[in-house]
Amino acid sequence: MEEKYRVLIVHNYYQIPGGEDTVVANERKLLEDHGHEVSFYSRSNVELKTMSAGRKLLLPLTTVFNPKTYRDVKRLIREKEIDIVHVHNTLNLISPSVYYAAFSCGVPVVQTVHNFRLLCPDATFYRDGHICEDCVEHGLGCALRHSCYRGSRLQTLACVVSTKIHRMLGTYGKIHYICLTEFNRGKLLQLKQIRPERVYVKPNFVETDGEVSPYESRSNQFIYVGRLDKLKGIETLFRAWQILGYDAPKLLVCGSGPLEDWCRDFLGENPDCNIRMLGFVSNTEVKGLIADSRALLLPTQWYEGFPMTVLEAYSAGTPVIGSNIGNVGDLIEEGVTGYKFPFDSAESLAAIVESIKKKTSISSGKIRDVFNERYSEQQNIQALEGIYRKAMQED
């Protein structure tokens, strides 16, 4: 009989919902569906809006160590007889105090690394329109100098102080980590106190929906899903379609963001680009559009976290054309699940689209096979249980 665990999942919600929240919900359900007993502890940064002035003054301190989290988590571990604590996000209200609550109870901690915050206070390795790893090369003071976190020197200071203190205390060396890609793992191991044997790679997953539509029967369209933002490469994407000219296939653009007006102005000046802006589209509709498209486009200009749209594309047998940097580059197997291009080259992107518009050797069935082998629900639960088992044995 397979061993079942009592798991405490811990997550700090941001004020704006994001992909991390989806991953937390998916993994919680996955564990419960496979017979594990799951408890959940969460805080939300929405609380900051109604917080008293006095408590806000204490935020730089509670970002480092929040006594309420420590008490709450410690109580839950004891009451629920928790075997393992699985942390997702701690900023701002949960804080690293969750780790110490677990340590004090002799319970191992697994931390899913959704971003680069342990090395970069803004968590993105991106600043002023370019990739930036100054904090790794020259120290965390670089983030303070540029007010990297939310453009606030005070909030950046809180992140920097928290990270520095817990580095000095060796906190991060006592935790087990789940990285979503090998690229993430390589970056995390730049923090020298973290031992390689405590860092595992387990991607996210999505449920499989229906049968794969044969590639030759799909609409002559490509699709972009995401924020209309410089960071996401929307300018590179539109310029690629401008290069393709009047013979360009249809491009569906799903999403909104700060460059929405720029996009509309661009289309006003280039009416023959064959780009349709759809605005917000529900996830169900997006999946249908991806399944009927020639490729999903990800022209990102930064390292990314783990775009769930990649998995949605693979589950539908749809190839991904993405930038050759960071996690997007790591997730695409050239010529098998998609194609990569130099992230800042609209010309290269246009050339790939032009070539596969006519003919592609990529098989939708093979992409689905890769999805089943690496990103399915069954693969994910086996990997997650294995990580828990190793963490408990080592601790």
C-alpha positions as CSV (number, residue, x, y, z in Angstrom):
1,M,0.0,0.0,0.0
2,E,1.3,3.4,-1.0
3,E,2.2,5.7,1.9
4,K,-0.1,8.7,2.4
5,Y,1.1,12.0,3.9
6,R,-0.4,14.7,6.0
7,V,0.7,17.8,4.1
8,L,0.4,21.5,5.1
9,I,0.4,23.7,2.0
10,V,1.3,27.4,2.8
11,H,0.7,30.2,0.3
12,N,0.7,34.0,0.5
13,Y,-1.7,35.4,-2.2
14,Y,-0.6,38.6,-4.0
15,Q,-3.2,41.4,-4.4
16,I,-3.5,40.5,-8.1
17,P,-4.3,36.8,-8.8
18,G,-1.7,35.0,-10.9
19,G,-0.4,31.7,-12.1
20,E,1.1,30.7,-8.7
21,D,-2.5,30.6,-7.3
22,T,-3.5,28.2,-10.0
23,V,-0.6,25.9,-9.3
24,V,-1.4,25.9,-5.6
25,A,-5.0,25.0,-6.3
26,N,-4.0,22.3,-8.8
27,E,-1.5,20.6,-6.5
28,R,-3.8,20.8,-3.5
29,K,-6.5,19.0,-5.5
30,L,-4.0,16.5,-6.9
31,L,-2.8,15.5,-3.4
32,E,-6.4,15.1,-2.1
33,D,-7.5,13.1,-5.2
34,H,-4.6,10.7,-4.5
35,G,-5.6,10.1,-0.8
36,H,-3.3,12.5,1.0
37,E,-4.6,14.6,3.9
38,V,-4.1,18.3,3.0
39,S,-4.3,21.2,5.4
40,F,-4.0,24.8,4.0
41,Y,-2.7,28.0,5.5
42,S,-2.9,31.2,3.6
43,R,-2.7,35.0,3.9
44,S,-3.5,37.6,1.2
45,N,-1.8,40.9,0.6
46,V,-5.2,42.3,0.1
47,E,-5.1,42.7,3.9
48,L,-2.5,45.5,3.4
49,K,-5.3,47.7,2.1
50,T,-7.1,47.7,5.4
51,M,-4.1,47.5,7.7
52,S,-3.7,50.2,10.3
53,A,-0.9,52.7,10.0
54,G,0.8,51.2,13.0
55,R,0.9,47.7,11.5
56,K,2.1,49.1,8.2
57,L,5.1,50.7,10.0
58,L,6.0,47.2,11.3
59,L,5.9,45.6,7.8
60,P,9.7,45.8,7.3
61,L,10.0,43.7,10.5
62,T,7.2,41.3,9.8
63,T,8.5,40.7,6.3
64,V,11.6,39.3,7.9
65,F,9.7,37.3,10.6
66,N,6.0,37.4,11.3
67,P,5.1,36.1,14.8
68,K,1.5,35.5,13.9
69,T,2.5,33.1,11.1
70,Y,5.0,31.4,13.4
71,R,2.3,30.7,16.0
72,D,-0.5,29.8,13.5
73,V,1.7,27.3,11.5
74,K,3.2,25.8,14.6
75,R,-0.3,25.2,16.1
76,L,-1.5,23.7,12.8
77,I,1.5,21.3,12.5
78,R,0.8,20.0,16.0
79,E,-3.0,19.8,15.7
80,K,-3.0,18.1,12.3
81,E,0.2,16.0,13.0
82,I,1.7,17.3,9.8
83,D,4.4,15.2,8.1
84,I,5.7,17.8,5.7
85,V,5.2,21.6,5.1
86,H,5.0,22.6,1.4
87,V,5.5,26.4,0.9
88,H,4.7,28.3,-2.2
89,N,4.9,32.1,-1.5
90,T,5.8,33.9,1.7
91,L,5.8,37.6,0.7
92,N,4.7,39.8,2.5
93,L,2.5,38.5,5.3
94,I,3.6,34.9,5.9
95,S,7.4,35.6,5.8
96,P,10.2,33.1,6.3
97,S,8.8,32.5,9.9
98,V,6.9,29.6,8.4
99,Y,10.2,27.8,8.0
100,Y,11.1,28.2,11.6
101,A,7.7,27.0,12.8
102,A,8.3,23.8,10.9
103,F,11.9,23.5,12.0
104,S,10.8,23.9,15.7
105,C,8.4,20.9,15.2
106,G,11.0,18.8,13.4
107,V,9.0,18.8,10.2
108,P,10.8,19.1,6.8
109,V,10.0,22.0,4.5
110,V,9.6,21.9,0.7
111,Q,9.6,25.2,-1.1
112,T,8.3,25.5,-4.7
113,V,10.4,28.2,-6.4
114,H,8.0,30.1,-8.7
115,N,10.4,33.0,-9.4
116,F,13.9,34.3,-8.7
117,R,13.2,36.2,-5.4
118,L,16.0,34.4,-3.4
119,L,18.5,36.0,-5.8
120,C,16.7,39.1,-7.1
121,P,14.4,41.2,-4.8
122,D,12.1,41.9,-7.7
123,A,12.0,38.2,-8.6
124,T,12.4,38.8,-12.3
125,F,16.1,39.3,-13.3
126,Y,14.7,42.2,-15.4
127,R,15.3,45.9,-15.1
128,D,14.9,49.0,-17.3
129,G,14.0,47.0,-20.4
130,H,16.8,44.3,-20.2
131,I,17.9,41.2,-18.4
132,C,19.7,42.1,-15.2
133,E,21.6,39.9,-12.8
134,D,23.5,42.6,-10.9
135,C,22.3,41.4,-7.5
136,V,23.9,38.0,-8.2
137,E,27.2,39.5,-9.5
138,H,27.5,42.6,-7.2
139,G,25.2,42.1,-4.2
140,L,21.7,42.9,-3.2
141,G,22.5,46.6,-2.7
142,C,22.0,47.0,-6.5
143,A,18.3,46.4,-6.1
144,L,18.1,49.1,-3.4
145,R,20.0,51.5,-5.6
146,H,17.4,51.1,-8.3
147,S,14.3,50.6,-6.1
148,C,13.6,47.4,-8.0
149,Y,10.7,46.0,-6.0
150,R,7.5,47.9,-7.1
151,G,9.6,51.1,-7.7
152,S,9.7,51.6,-3.9
153,R,13.0,52.0,-2.0
154,L,11.3,51.2,1.3
155,Q,9.7,48.0,0.0
156,T,12.9,47.0,-1.7
157,L,14.7,47.5,1.5
158,A,12.4,45.2,3.3
159,C,13.0,42.5,0.7
160,V,16.7,43.0,0.8
161,V,17.0,43.0,4.6
162,S,14.9,39.8,4.9
163,T,16.9,38.0,2.3
164,K,20.2,39.1,3.8
165,I,19.2,38.1,7.3
166,H,18.0,34.6,6.3
167,R,21.1,34.1,4.2
168,M,23.3,34.9,7.3
169,L,21.2,32.6,9.4
170,G,21.6,29.8,6.9
171,T,17.8,29.5,6.6
172,Y,17.8,28.7,2.9
173,G,20.2,25.8,3.4
174,K,17.8,23.9,5.6
175,I,15.0,23.7,3.0
176,H,14.2,21.3,0.2
177,Y,13.3,23.0,-3.2
178,I,11.1,22.2,-6.1
179,C,12.3,24.0,-9.3
180,L,10.0,24.0,-12.3
181,T,12.8,23.7,-14.9
182,E,16.5,22.9,-15.1
183,F,17.1,26.5,-15.9
184,N,15.5,27.5,-12.5
185,R,17.6,24.9,-10.7
186,G,20.8,26.3,-12.2
187,K,19.9,29.8,-11.1
188,L,18.9,28.8,-7.6
189,L,22.2,26.9,-7.0
190,Q,24.0,30.2,-7.5
191,L,23.0,30.7,-3.8
192,K,26.0,28.7,-2.4
193,Q,24.4,27.6,0.9
194,I,21.8,25.5,-1.0
195,R,22.9,21.9,-1.5
196,P,22.3,20.4,-5.0
197,E,20.9,17.2,-3.5
198,R,18.1,19.2,-1.9
199,V,16.9,20.8,-5.2
200,Y,14.5,18.8,-7.4
201,V,13.0,19.6,-10.8
202,K,9.2,19.0,-11.1
203,P,7.3,21.0,-13.7
204,N,3.7,22.1,-13.3
205,F,0.9,20.2,-14.9
206,V,-2.6,20.7,-16.4
207,E,-5.3,18.2,-17.0
208,T,-5.7,16.8,-20.5
209,D,-8.7,17.9,-22.5
210,G,-10.1,15.8,-25.3
211,E,-8.5,14.5,-28.5
212,V,-5.7,16.3,-30.4
213,S,-6.9,18.0,-33.6
214,P,-4.9,16.9,-36.6
215,Y,-2.4,19.7,-37.6
216,E,-3.5,19.7,-41.2
217,S,-7.1,20.4,-40.3
218,R,-6.4,23.4,-38.2
219,S,-7.2,27.0,-39.0
220,N,-4.4,29.1,-40.6
221,Q,-3.9,31.0,-37.4
222,F,-1.3,31.6,-34.7
223,I,-2.1,32.7,-31.1
224,Y,-0.6,34.9,-28.4
225,V,-2.0,34.7,-24.9
226,G,-0.8,37.1,-22.2
227,R,-0.2,40.6,-21.1
228,L,0.3,43.3,-23.7
229,D,3.6,44.3,-22.2
230,K,7.1,45.1,-23.3
231,L,8.3,42.4,-20.9
232,K,6.3,39.8,-22.8
233,G,7.7,40.8,-26.2
234,I,4.4,42.2,-27.7
235,E,6.4,44.7,-29.7
236,T,8.6,42.0,-31.2
237,L,5.6,40.0,-32.1
238,F,3.7,42.8,-33.9
239,R,6.9,43.8,-35.8
240,A,7.3,40.2,-36.9
241,W,3.8,40.3,-38.4
242,Q,4.6,43.6,-40.0
243,I,7.6,41.9,-41.7
244,L,5.4,39.0,-42.9
245,G,3.2,41.6,-44.7
246,Y,0.0,41.1,-46.5
247,D,0.5,37.3,-46.8
248,A,0.7,36.9,-43.0
249,P,-1.5,34.2,-41.4
250,K,-4.0,35.4,-38.9
251,L,-2.6,36.3,-35.4
252,L,-5.0,36.1,-32.5
253,V,-4.0,38.3,-29.5
254,C,-5.7,37.4,-26.2
255,G,-5.1,39.7,-23.3
256,S,-4.8,43.3,-22.1
257,G,-2.1,45.4,-20.5
258,P,-0.1,48.6,-20.5
259,L,0.7,48.5,-24.3
260,E,-2.9,48.0,-25.4
261,D,-3.0,51.6,-26.8
262,W,0.4,51.0,-28.5
263,C,-1.0,47.9,-30.2
264,R,-4.1,49.6,-31.5
265,D,-2.0,52.5,-32.8
266,F,0.3,50.0,-34.5
267,L,-2.6,48.3,-36.2
268,G,-4.0,51.7,-37.2
269,E,-0.8,52.4,-39.0
270,N,-0.5,48.8,-40.4
271,P,-4.0,47.7,-41.2
272,D,-2.9,44.8,-43.4
273,C,-1.1,42.9,-40.6
274,N,-3.9,40.4,-40.2
275,I,-3.8,40.8,-36.4
276,R,-7.0,40.4,-34.3
277,M,-7.1,41.7,-30.8
278,L,-9.6,39.7,-28.7
279,G,-9.0,41.3,-25.3
280,F,-9.9,39.1,-22.3
281,V,-10.8,35.6,-23.3
282,S,-11.9,32.9,-20.8
283,N,-9.5,30.0,-20.2
284,T,-12.0,27.6,-21.8
285,E,-12.1,29.7,-24.9
286,V,-8.3,30.1,-25.0
287,K,-7.8,26.3,-24.8
288,G,-10.1,25.9,-27.8
289,L,-8.3,28.6,-29.8
290,I,-4.9,27.1,-29.0
291,A,-6.1,23.6,-30.1
292,D,-7.2,25.0,-33.5
293,S,-4.0,27.1,-34.0
294,R,-0.7,26.3,-35.9
295,A,1.4,27.5,-32.9
296,L,1.3,29.3,-29.6
297,L,3.7,32.3,-29.7
298,L,5.8,33.3,-26.6
299,P,8.2,36.1,-27.6
300,T,9.1,36.9,-24.0
301,Q,12.0,39.3,-23.2
302,W,12.7,37.9,-19.7
303,Y,13.4,34.5,-18.1
304,E,9.7,33.9,-17.1
305,G,8.4,31.6,-14.3
306,F,6.6,28.7,-15.8
307,P,4.0,29.8,-18.4
308,M,1.0,27.5,-18.0
309,T,0.0,28.3,-21.6
310,V,2.9,26.1,-22.7
311,L,1.4,23.1,-21.0
312,E,-2.1,23.9,-22.4
313,A,-0.5,24.0,-25.9
314,Y,1.3,20.7,-25.4
315,S,-1.8,19.0,-24.1
316,A,-3.6,20.1,-27.3
317,G,-0.6,18.9,-29.5
318,T,0.1,22.5,-30.5
319,P,3.7,23.6,-31.0
320,V,5.2,26.6,-29.2
321,I,7.4,29.2,-30.9
322,G,9.3,31.0,-28.1
323,S,12.3,33.1,-27.1
324,N,15.5,31.2,-26.6
325,I,16.0,32.5,-23.1
326,G,15.1,31.4,-19.6
327,N,12.4,28.9,-18.8
328,V,10.6,29.3,-22.2
329,G,13.8,28.3,-24.0
330,D,14.1,25.4,-21.5
331,L,10.6,24.1,-22.1
332,I,10.8,23.9,-25.9
333,E,12.5,20.9,-27.5
334,E,13.6,22.3,-30.9
335,G,11.9,20.6,-33.8
336,V,9.9,18.3,-31.5
337,T,7.6,20.5,-29.4
338,G,8.3,23.8,-31.1
339,Y,10.9,26.3,-32.3
340,K,13.1,28.9,-30.6
341,F,14.3,32.2,-31.9
342,P,16.7,35.0,-30.6
343,F,14.4,36.8,-28.1
344,D,15.0,40.3,-29.6
345,S,14.8,39.4,-33.3
346,A,11.4,40.0,-35.0
347,E,13.1,38.9,-38.3
348,S,13.9,35.5,-36.9
349,L,10.4,35.0,-35.5
350,A,8.9,36.0,-38.8
351,A,11.1,33.5,-40.7
352,I,10.0,30.7,-38.4
353,V,6.3,31.6,-38.9
354,E,6.8,31.8,-42.6
355,S,8.4,28.4,-42.8
356,I,5.9,26.5,-40.7
357,K,3.0,28.3,-42.3
358,K,3.8,26.3,-45.4
359,K,4.9,23.0,-43.9
360,T,6.2,21.7,-40.5
361,S,7.7,18.4,-39.6
362,I,6.4,18.6,-36.1
363,S,3.8,16.0,-35.1
364,S,0.8,17.0,-32.9
365,G,0.7,13.4,-31.7
366,K,4.4,13.5,-30.7
367,I,3.8,16.8,-28.7
368,R,0.9,15.1,-26.9
369,D,3.2,12.1,-26.1
370,V,5.8,14.5,-24.7
371,F,3.1,16.1,-22.6
372,N,1.9,12.7,-21.2
373,E,5.5,11.7,-20.4
374,R,6.5,14.9,-18.6
375,Y,3.5,17.1,-17.7
376,S,0.6,14.8,-17.0
377,E,-1.3,14.5,-13.7
378,Q,0.0,11.0,-13.1
379,Q,3.7,12.0,-13.7
380,N,3.2,14.9,-11.4
381,I,1.8,13.1,-8.4
382,Q,4.6,10.4,-8.6
383,A,7.3,13.1,-8.7
384,L,5.7,15.1,-5.8
385,E,5.3,12.0,-3.6
386,G,8.9,11.1,-4.4
387,I,10.2,14.5,-3.4
388,Y,8.2,14.4,-0.1
389,R,9.6,10.9,0.6
390,K,13.2,12.0,0.1
391,A,12.8,15.2,2.1
392,M,11.4,13.2,5.1
393,Q,14.2,10.6,4.8
394,E,16.9,13.2,4.8
395,D,15.5,15.2,7.7
